[in-house]
Amino acid sequence: METHQACRGHLISAPMSRRELLRAGALGLFSLGLPQLLQARDAAAARPRRARACILLFMWGGPAHQDTWDMKPDAPAEYRGDFRPIATRIPGVRICEHLPRLARHTDKLAILRSMSHPDVDHTTATHYLLTGRGVPRRGGPRTEDWPGYGSVLSLLGRGRGPLPPSVSMMPVVPNGAPRFVEASHGQDAGWLGPLHHPMRIDADASKPGYRVGEFGLPVDVSVTRADGRRLLLRDLDRQRRAREGRREVAAMDAHYERAFSLLASRGAADAFDLSREPQAVRERYGMNIHGQAVLQARRLVEAGVPLVTVFWQNDGITNVSVYWDTHSRNFIDLKTRLCPVADQAFSALLEDLEQRGLLDETLVVWTGEMGRTPRVGQSVVGGAGAGRDGRDHWPHVFTTVLAGGGVKGGMVHGASDRHAAYPAENPTSPADLAATVYHCLGVDPRLPLSDRLGRPLTLCEGAPIQAILR
């Protein structure tokens, strides 16, 4: 193994308000001596800080771990593939030659090389990575799913102002590949109900006319007139809710309220306006659909959104390979279509967050829902097969990468075996990853919840990965 270092949501601890801090300070000054004050300060400094937000970069389709983060240069050719490993900022740790920018930022990364679960199906495997649990019932509706991270934060009242507590960037490519990602489980609120669904943005942020809704009143509608419409709509919905009594109606009421609040808040709407970014910053992320979606995510967390998920877009060529699902053209697509774009956007995000003083309070997670088969051209039961130059589905071991938000940088946790087929050290489940994410966000992973029938449940069954936590 390589180890290198360079509701019922009231169990959650809340940050102290300014008034509480002043009160505590006054008590300290008048009832404690200097040694006690210094001891209290040191204890507070040693206490882990909660991340304020999380950006989840979801590489839908399953990146080939052995061709990106977990190279096996000493394995036979049919396992190691075509790419060469390159040195990184962590002595002795190497990653793919097509991730050169990220190689310079591994001092900020915790690389988990022993992620594992049993599900070979894309649309249900996502449930593991987005919730920490397996899908409740194969073939069941998404309303039965466990809630995703953002929906839990919504339930706990996270976020501020009119901005939604959770946003999913799920851009549409016109005439692109089938949108399998839309059918994925675990991406919304599940049994928590539609009130806690994330806001979904399907616009292409790289287009000149990129807009997210109409965040501005028409010229012929005054603020007073808009408020009148708001009150009328609220009264009509109150009557409808009394007749129907459905959660969907209550959720729609909440969405209307947020929409009106966004109309009235110029600052909140500005978070969606990428034209306010300097052109050099936009180019740094990449003037492409993924790069601009990642930049949008940074603007949203900076404005106060607690959780933003950026799903890899539905690019690629139908019936050849799409997303990161490289059943064929594995090495061609990784070299040209996938790694360079992901390398640029992820590294730019790390640099940008650090320069803005946001990296320590923003957890960044880069992952797919699975990895790819150890041997090139290998097909597996339940997968979709593999061409001579492709790799099939493989959930038994893969890599997830974390940065910022209470996570140690410059380390590798866990290891796969010599063929990158199974965990060899510290096998890590999605439940443990979920517990780590919740822990970093200041949410107790053992938080008690209730489902629609009032049955008691526990948010997460995993344990935070202590080795990677600051």
C-alpha positions in Angstrom: 0.0 0.0 0.0 1.2 3.5 -0.7 0.6 6.0 2.1 2.1 9.4 1.5 1.4 12.7 3.3 3.1 16.0 1.9 -36.7 17.5 10.9 -34.5 15.5 13.2 -31.5 17.1 12.0 -30.8 18.7 15.4 -27.9 16.4 16.1 -25.9 18.5 13.9 -23.6 21.1 15.5 -24.2 24.7 14.3 -21.6 27.4 14.0 -21.6 30.0 16.8 -23.3 33.3 16.0 -21.6 36.6 16.4 -23.7 37.3 19.6 -22.6 33.9 21.0 -19.0 34.6 20.2 -19.2 38.0 21.9 -20.9 36.5 24.9 -18.3 33.8 25.2 -15.5 36.4 24.8 -16.9 38.5 27.6 -17.2 35.6 29.9 -13.7 34.6 29.1 -12.2 38.0 29.8 -14.0 38.5 33.1 -13.9 34.9 34.5 -10.8 33.3 33.0 -7.1 34.1 33.3 -4.8 34.3 30.4 -3.6 30.6 30.6 -7.2 29.4 30.4 -8.0 31.7 27.5 -4.9 30.4 25.6 -5.9 26.8 26.4 -9.4 27.4 25.1 -8.1 29.1 22.0 -5.8 26.1 21.3 -8.6 23.6 21.8 -10.8 25.6 19.4 -8.0 25.6 16.8 -7.6 21.9 17.1 -11.3 21.2 16.6 -12.0 20.2 13.0 -13.6 22.9 11.0 -16.8 22.2 9.1 -16.8 22.6 5.3 -19.3 25.1 4.2 -20.0 23.6 0.9 -19.3 20.6 -1.4 -18.7 20.4 -5.1 -19.2 16.9 -6.5 -17.7 16.3 -9.9 -19.4 13.2 -11.1 -17.8 11.5 -14.0 -20.8 9.5 -15.1 -20.0 6.3 -17.0 -17.1 5.0 -14.8 -13.6 6.2 -15.5 -11.0 3.6 -16.2 -9.1 3.8 -12.9 -6.0 1.9 -14.2 -5.8 4.5 -17.0 -6.1 7.6 -14.8 -5.3 7.5 -11.1 -4.2 3.9 -10.4 -1.6 3.0 -13.1 -0.1 -0.5 -13.2 3.0 -0.1 -15.3 4.5 -3.5 -14.3 1.4 -5.5 -15.3 1.2 -7.4 -18.6 0.3 -5.2 -21.6 -3.3 -6.3 -21.8 -3.8 -5.0 -18.2 -1.7 -1.9 -18.1 -3.0 -0.4 -21.3 -1.4 2.2 -23.6 -0.6 5.1 -21.2 2.6 5.9 -19.3 2.6 7.1 -15.6 4.1 10.4 -14.7 5.5 11.7 -11.4 3.4 13.9 -9.1 3.9 16.2 -6.2 3.7 13.1 -3.9 7.0 11.3 -3.9 6.6 7.8 -5.4 3.0 8.3 -6.6 2.3 8.4 -10.3 -0.8 9.0 -12.3 -1.7 9.1 -16.0 0.4 11.1 -18.4 -2.9 12.7 -19.7 -3.5 14.3 -16.3 -0.4 16.6 -16.2 -2.1 19.6 -14.5 -3.5 17.4 -11.7 -0.1 15.8 -11.2 1.0 19.2 -10.0 -1.8 19.4 -7.5 -1.6 16.0 -5.8 -0.4 17.8 -2.6 -4.0 18.9 -2.2 -5.6 15.5 -3.0 -6.5 12.4 -1.1 -6.6 9.6 -3.7 -8.8 6.6 -2.6 -7.6 3.7 -4.7 -9.7 1.0 -3.0 -13.3 2.0 -3.6 -15.6 -1.0 -4.1 -19.2 -2.1 -4.4 -21.0 -4.9 -6.2 -23.3 -3.1 -8.8 -22.4 -3.3 -12.5 -25.4 -1.2 -13.7 -24.7 2.5 -14.3 -28.2 3.8 -13.3 -28.3 1.9 -10.0 -24.5 2.1 -9.2 -24.9 5.9 -9.1 -27.1 5.4 -6.0 -24.1 4.0 -4.1 -22.0 7.0 -4.8 -24.6 9.7 -4.5 -26.2 8.4 -1.3 -23.8 5.9 0.3 -26.4 3.1 -0.1 -27.4 0.5 -2.6 -30.6 1.1 -4.5 -33.6 0.0 -2.3 -35.3 -2.0 -5.0 -34.0 -2.8 -8.4 -36.5 -1.6 -11.0 -38.2 0.5 -8.4 -39.1 4.2 -8.9 -36.8 7.0 -7.9 -39.3 8.0 -5.2 -38.0 5.0 -3.2 -34.4 6.1 -3.4 -32.4 7.3 -0.5 -31.9 11.1 -0.6 -28.7 12.5 -2.1 -26.3 14.7 -0.2 -27.9 17.9 -1.3 -31.3 16.8 -0.3 -30.2 15.9 3.2 -28.6 19.4 3.5 -31.9 20.9 2.3 -33.7 18.9 5.0 -31.4 20.3 7.6 -32.0 23.9 6.4 -28.6 24.5 5.0 -27.9 27.4 2.6 -28.9 31.0 2.8 -31.1 33.5 1.0 -33.2 32.7 -2.1 -30.5 30.4 -3.6 -31.4 26.7 -3.6 -29.6 24.4 -1.1 -28.6 22.0 -3.8 -28.0 22.4 -7.6 -27.3 19.7 -10.2 -25.5 20.8 -13.3 -26.7 18.3 -15.9 -26.1 20.0 -19.3 -27.8 18.8 -22.5 -25.9 18.4 -25.7 -28.3 18.8 -28.6 -28.4 15.7 -30.8 -26.0 14.1 -28.4 -25.9 10.6 -27.0 -28.8 9.1 -25.1 -29.2 10.8 -21.7 -28.7 7.8 -19.5 -27.6 10.0 -16.6 -31.2 11.3 -16.3 -32.4 7.8 -15.3 -29.7 7.4 -12.6 -30.9 6.7 -9.1 -29.8 8.7 -6.1 -29.6 12.0 -7.8 -32.6 13.7 -6.0 -34.5 13.6 -2.8 -36.1 10.1 -3.1 -38.5 9.4 -0.2 -37.8 12.8 1.4 -40.1 14.2 -1.2 -39.9 16.8 -4.0 -39.5 19.7 -1.6 -35.9 18.7 -1.3 -35.1 18.0 -4.9 -32.0 19.8 -6.2 -32.4 22.6 -8.7 -31.4 21.2 -12.1 -29.6 23.2 -14.7 -29.5 21.6 -18.2 -28.3 24.6 -20.1 -24.8 24.6 -21.7 -22.8 27.1 -19.8 -20.2 27.3 -22.6 -22.7 28.9 -25.0 -22.7 32.7 -25.5 -26.4 32.9 -24.7 -26.2 30.8 -21.5 -29.1 31.6 -19.2 -30.6 29.9 -16.2 -34.2 30.9 -16.2 -35.4 34.5 -16.4 -33.8 36.1 -13.3 -35.3 39.6 -13.9 -38.7 41.2 -14.1 -40.1 42.1 -17.5 -39.9 45.9 -18.1 -43.7 46.2 -17.9 -43.9 44.5 -14.5 -43.1 46.6 -11.4 -41.9 45.1 -8.1 -45.3 46.1 -6.6 -47.2 44.3 -9.3 -44.9 41.2 -9.0 -45.6 41.1 -5.2 -49.3 41.2 -6.0 -49.0 38.3 -8.3 -47.0 36.5 -5.6 -49.8 36.9 -3.0 -52.5 35.9 -5.5 -50.5 32.7 -6.4 -50.0 31.9 -2.7 -53.7 32.2 -2.0 -54.6 30.0 -5.0 -52.1 27.4 -4.0 -53.3 27.5 -0.4 -56.8 26.6 -1.6 -55.5 23.9 -3.9 -53.4 22.4 -1.1 -56.4 22.3 1.1 -58.3 20.3 -1.5 -55.4 17.9 -2.5 -53.2 17.7 0.5 -50.2 16.4 -1.6 -46.5 16.9 -0.9 -46.0 17.8 -4.6 -48.3 20.9 -4.1 -46.3 22.0 -1.1 -43.1 21.5 -3.0 -44.4 23.6 -5.9 -45.3 26.3 -3.4 -41.8 26.4 -2.1 -40.3 26.5 -5.6 -42.6 29.4 -6.5 -41.5 31.3 -3.4 -37.8 30.7 -4.3 -38.4 31.8 -7.9 -40.0 35.1 -6.7 -37.1 35.6 -4.2 -34.6 35.1 -7.0 -36.5 37.7 -9.1 -36.2 40.2 -6.2 -32.5 39.4 -5.4 -30.1 40.8 -7.9 -27.1 39.4 -6.0 -28.5 35.8 -6.0 -29.3 36.0 -9.7 -25.7 37.2 -10.4 -24.4 33.9 -9.2 -25.7 32.4 -12.5 -24.2 35.0 -14.7 -20.8 33.7 -16.0 -20.3 36.8 -18.0 -19.2 38.5 -14.8 -16.1 36.3 -14.7 -12.9 37.6 -16.4 -12.3 35.9 -19.7 -9.0 34.6 -18.5 -10.7 32.8 -15.6 -13.2 31.2 -17.9 -10.5 30.1 -20.3 -8.6 28.7 -17.4 -11.4 26.2 -16.7 -11.8 25.5 -20.4 -14.3 27.0 -22.8 -16.2 23.8 -23.1 -19.4 22.4 -21.6 -17.7 20.7 -18.6 -15.2 23.4 -17.8 -17.9 26.1 -17.7 -20.2 23.9 -15.6 -17.4 23.5 -13.0 -16.9 27.3 -13.0 -20.6 27.7 -12.5 -20.3 25.4 -9.5 -17.6 27.5 -8.0 -19.7 30.7 -8.4 -22.7 29.0 -6.7 -20.9 27.7 -3.6 -19.2 31.1 -3.3 -22.7 32.7 -3.3 -23.9 30.3 -0.6 -25.2 27.1 -2.2 -24.1 24.2 0.0 -24.0 21.4 -2.6 -23.4 21.5 -6.3 -23.1 18.3 -8.4 -21.6 18.6 -11.9 -22.5 15.6 -14.0 -20.4 14.8 -17.0 -22.4 15.7 -20.1 -23.9 13.4 -22.7 -21.1 13.9 -25.2 -19.5 11.2 -27.3 -20.7 9.2 -30.3 -23.7 7.0 -30.0 -22.9 3.2 -30.2 -19.2 3.8 -29.8 -18.6 5.3 -26.4 -20.4 8.0 -24.4 -19.7 9.8 -21.1 -16.8 7.9 -19.5 -18.3 4.6 -20.5 -15.5 3.5 -22.8 -16.6 0.0 -24.0 -14.6 0.8 -27.1 -12.1 3.5 -28.0 -11.0 3.5 -24.4 -7.5 5.0 -25.0 -8.5 7.3 -27.9 -11.3 8.9 -25.9 -9.4 9.1 -22.7 -6.5 10.8 -24.5 -8.6 13.2 -26.6 -12.1 13.7 -25.2 -12.0 12.9 -21.5 -8.8 13.3 -19.6 -7.7 16.7 -21.0 -11.1 18.3 -20.2 -11.3 16.8 -16.7 -7.7 17.6 -16.0 -8.1 21.3 -16.9 -11.4 21.9 -15.1 -10.5 20.0 -11.9 -7.1 21.6 -11.6 -8.5 25.1 -12.3 -11.1 24.6 -9.6 -8.4 23.7 -7.1 -6.3 26.7 -8.0 -9.3 29.1 -8.0 -10.7 27.9 -4.7 -7.2 28.2 -3.1 -6.6 31.7 -4.4 -10.0 32.8 -3.2 -9.4 31.3 0.3 -12.3 28.9 -0.2 -10.5 25.5 -0.5 -10.4 24.9 3.3 -14.1 25.4 3.5 -15.1 23.7 0.3 -15.0 19.9 -0.1 -14.3 18.7 -3.6 -15.1 15.1 -4.6 -14.2 13.7 -8.1 -15.6 10.3 -8.8 -17.5 8.0 -11.2 -19.9 5.3 -10.2 -17.5 2.4 -11.0 -14.2 1.6 -12.7 -13.4 -0.5 -15.8 -12.3 -4.1 -16.3 -8.8 -5.1 -15.5 -8.1 -6.5 -18.9 -8.6 -4.6 -22.1 -11.3 -6.3 -24.2 -12.7 -8.2 -21.2 -16.5 -8.5 -20.9 -18.3 -9.2 -17.7 -21.7 -10.6 -16.8 -24.1 -7.7 -16.4 -21.9 -5.3 -18.3 -22.4 -4.2 -21.9 -19.4 -6.0 -23.3 -16.1 -4.5 -24.5 -14.5 -4.1 -27.9 -10.8 -5.0 -28.5 -9.8 -1.5 -27.4 -12.3 -1.0 -24.6 -13.0 -1.9 -21.0 -16.3 -3.1 -19.6 -18.1 -2.2 -16.3 -16.1 -3.0 -13.1 -17.3 -1.9 -9.7 -15.1 -4.2 -7.6 -12.3 -1.6 -7.4 -12.0 2.0 -8.6 -10.7 5.4 -7.5 -12.3 8.4 -5.9 -10.4 11.7 -5.2 -11.1 14.3 -2.5 -9.7 17.7 -1.8 -10.2 20.7 0.6 -12.9 20.9 3.3 -11.1 19.1 6.1 -9.4 16.4 4.0 -5.6 15.9 4.1 -3.8 16.6 0.9 -0.8 14.7 -0.5 -1.9 11.2 0.3 -3.0 7.9 -1.2 -5.4 5.7 0.8 -5.9 2.1 0.0 -4.6 0.1 -2.9 -5.8 -2.3 -5.6 -4.0 -5.5 -6.5 -1.4 -5.9 -9.2 -4.0 -6.0 -12.0 -6.3 -3.2 -10.6 -9.0 -5.8 -10.1 -9.8 -5.9 -6.4 -8.8 -4.0 -3.3 -5.6 -5.1 -1.8 -5.4 -2.7 1.1 -8.1 -0.8 3.1 -11.2 -1.6 1.0 -13.5 1.4 1.1 -17.2 1.3 0.6 -19.4 4.1 -0.7 -21.0 4.1 2.7 -17.6 5.1 4.2 -17.2 7.8 1.5 -20.7 9.2 2.3 -19.9 9.2 6.0 -16.7 11.1 5.2 -18.6 13.7 3.1 -21.2 14.2 5.8 -18.6 14.4 8.5 -16.7 17.1 6.6 -20.0 19.0 6.1 -20.7 18.9 9.8 -23.5 16.4 9.6 -23.6 13.4 11.9 -23.5 10.3 9.6 -25.7 8.5 12.2 -28.4 11.2 12.0 -31.8 9.6 12.7 -34.4 10.1 10.0 -37.9 8.8 9.3 -39.2 7.6 6.0 -42.7 8.3 4.6 -44.3 5.7 6.9 -42.5 7.2 10.0 -40.1 4.3 10.4 -36.8 5.2 12.1 -33.8 5.1 9.8 -30.1 6.1 10.1 -28.7 8.4 7.5 -25.5 6.5 6.9 -24.2 3.1 7.8 -20.5 3.8 7.0 -17.7 5.4 9.1 -15.7 8.5 8.2 -12.3 7.6 6.7 -10.2 8.9 9.6 -6.8 8.4 7.8 -7.7 11.2 5.2 -9.2 13.7 7.7 -7.4 16.6 9.1 
